[in-house]
Amino acid sequence: MTTRFTTSADGTAIAFESTGSGPALVLVDGAMCFREFGPARTVAAELADSYTVYIYDRRGRGESGDTAPHSVGREVEDLAAVVEAAGGDAYVMGQSSGGALVLEAAASGVPMRKLAAYESPYVGLRAGRDYQGDLERLLAEGKRRSVIDYFMVKMVGGPWFLPLMMRMMPKVIAKLETVAHTVPYDARVMGETFTVPQGRFATITVPSLILAGSKGKPEMLAAQETIAASIPGARHGVLAGQTHQVSEKVLAPQLKGFFA
């Protein structure tokens, strides 16, 4: 697929590509994922027979630019620019913190035909700790791997042994370290306490599908129920046997059915 660029409202160049044919569908990645690393391309391949699927590098990753200071509003504008490049009338789907960004964009009025979100990690953070400050401090000290570990375990709630497993995959860790500076970006998207902004999401008028995997932690499953209950008319589904790393072959039929 050929890389193309669109320009966000603050002048940042956002890299994207498209595949397939049919109505436009924009996919939004979660933390530390970009076109060359993450689920977007495999999900796009499963959907390309029914949609023109757009995937993009969120700011600070891959071939996209970055403009300081980062803000959630600027990431919303990036997504709006991609939707506009896709024709201005698109379905939108996000995974993990990308799902939270899609929901925030919908609440901000970014035009969408319908939206879907898979496991936005509103798992709640322990009170009394400056998580954002910790991330910024670790980055300032050059501890990019520690940033990844801290986010995955202390914030998102991954198992304590996850960093040890990741060290057995040096190529994966190397790619994650290249985008470790964007981890605070996703933390901002999730909010200070990683709790569902129910009042904010109650303003969403876009038809919405909120999905979870049956093998998710109780906090993750409960969060998706809360999101769905907050959005007027939203549908909620639990995909049997799925974890946070959902299979594209299981996810794609759910999206096709809802978007159709």
N, C-alpha and C positions, 0 to 999 in steps of 0.2 A: 504494500500500500504506500502511496506517495504522501509524504509529509506536507501539510499545508499550514498556514498561519492565519490567525485572526488577532485583532487588537482589542484588548480589554479597555475599559473606560479610562484607566490611569496610564494608558500607553504601553502596557506590558504585552509582549508578543506571546501568544498561546499557541503551542503546536498541537495539531490534531490530524487525524486521518479518518477515512471512511471506507466501508466495504458493504457489499450487498446491494439490494434494490428494494424499493417499497417506501412506506412512510418513515420519516426520520426518527431515530432512537439514539439518544445520547447516554453513554455509560460514564459513571463517575467513580473513580478509584478511591480506596481508603488510604490510610496512613502508609507512607513509604512506598507506595505503588505508583508505577508510571507505565507508559506503553510497552517498554521493553522488559518490565518486571512486574508481574501481577496478573490478575485474572481477566482483564478487559479483553484481550485479543481472543482468548479461547471462548469467552462468553459471546463475543461478537461473531465468531465463526459459527456458533450454534444458531444465531438469530439472523444471519445474513440472507437466508432464503426467504425471509418475510419482511425484512426492514433494511433500510440504509442505515447502518450502525456507525455512529461516530464515537471515537475514543480520543482522549486528549491527555496531555501531560499537565497536571495541575502546576501552578506557579512554583518555581524553584526546583522543578524536577525535569529530567529528560532534556528536551530541546526548548522548553518554555523559559521565558525570562522571569525575572523577579524584581519587584520594586518595593523598597522599604518605605515606611514600616508596613509589615503584614497586618491585615485585618480580615475578619470574616466577611465584611462587606465587599472587600476587593475580590475575594474568592467567589462570592455570589456574582459579581460583575463578570468574572472570567467565565463562569458557566453560562451566564446570559449571552456573552459574546459567542460562545460555541453554539448555543441554541440558535442565535441569529444566523451564524454561518451555515447551519443546517437547514435554513429556510424560515426560521422563526416560528415554526409550528411542529414541535417534537414531543415524543414520549421521552421520559427521563428516568433512569434507574441508577441507584447508587448502592455500593456495598460498604459495610462497616462505617467508618466516619465519613465516607463518601455519601452514604445514605443520609447521615445527619446534615451534610451540606446541601443535598437535594431538598430536604425538608425545610431548611432555613431559606433556601432560594424560593421555594414555593410560597412560604410565609411572607417573603419580601416582594412577591408579585412577579417573579420571573415567569414568563408565559410557558405553560406546558399543557399538553393534551391530557396526559395522565402521568402519575409518578409511581414508582415502586422503590422500596428500600429494604435491604436485607441486613438485619442485625446491626442497626446503629447502636454503638456500645455505650448506651446510657446506663452504666452499671453502678454508678454512684462512687464517690471518693470519700475516704475517711476524713472527717472534719479536722481542722487545725493544722493542716500541712500546706505549704506553698508549693504545690506541684509544678506550676508554671515556672516559678522561680528556680526550682531545682533543675528543671530542664535547661533553662537559660544558663545557669551556673555551670552545669556539666559541659555545655557547648563552649562556653567561654574558656573552659579549662582544656578544651580539645579532646574531651572524652566522648567521642561520637558513639562508640560501642556501648558505653554506659547509658547514653541517652536512649538507645534502642531497648536495652534491658529494662531500664526504669519504666519506660512507657508501656512495654508489653506486660510486665509483671505487676508493678506498683499501681499503675493507672487502669489498664484494661482488664487486669485480673487473670493473666495467664499463669500457668503453673510455675512454681519456683525453679523447676529444672529446665524450663524452656531455654534460657540463655546457654545452658550447658549443651543442649541439643543443637542449638544454632551454631555453636563453635565447631561442630562436626561437619558443617557445611560452609567452608570458607568462601566459596564463590557467592553464595547467598548473602553472607555477612558483608562481603565487599560491596555488593550492590546496595544493600541497606545503608551502609555507612556513607555512600555518596549522597544520600538524601536525608541523612539524620538531622540536618539543620531545619528540615520542614516539620519535624515532629511537634514542635511547639505550635505550628500552624493548625494541625489537627486537634491539639489540645484546646485551642481557642474555639474551634468549631464546636467541640463538645461542651463547652462552657466550664465555668470554674469548678462545678461540683459533679459534672458528668451525670446530671439528672435531667429527665425529660422536661422541657419548657412547655408545660401543658397549655398554658394560656396563649403562648405564641403559636403553637401548632393548632389551636382551636380556630385560628383565623384562616387556615388553609382551605381553599375551596376547590382545589384540583382533585379529581377522583384518585384515590390512593390505595395502594396495596402494601401492607407491612408484613414482611416475612421473617421467620426464624427457623433454625434447625432444631430438631427434637433432641439432639445431643448437646445443645448449648447449656451453659450454667443457668441455674434458676434465676439469677439476677438478669441475665441477658433475655431469657424468655419473658420474664415479668416486664422488662422495659419495652419489649415490642408490643405487649398487650396494652401497656399504658399509652404508647404512641398512637396505636390504632383507636383506642378509646377517646383520645384527645381530638382527633381529626374527624369532623362531621362526615358520616357515611363511609368511613374507611373500611376496607376489608382486611382481615387478618388471617394468616395461614402459617402452619407449622409443617415443615418438610421432614418427613420421616427419615431417620438415619443420617441426617446432615449435621455437620459441625459448622464453625465459623468459616471454614474453607469449603463453601458449598460447591457441589459438583455442577458444572455448567450444563450437563445433560439433564439434571434434575431441575435446575433453575429455569432453563429456557422455556419448557412447556408452560410453566406457571406464568411467565411474562407474556408469552404469546396468547394464552387464554385470557388474561386480564386486559391486555392492550387491544385485543380484537373486540 
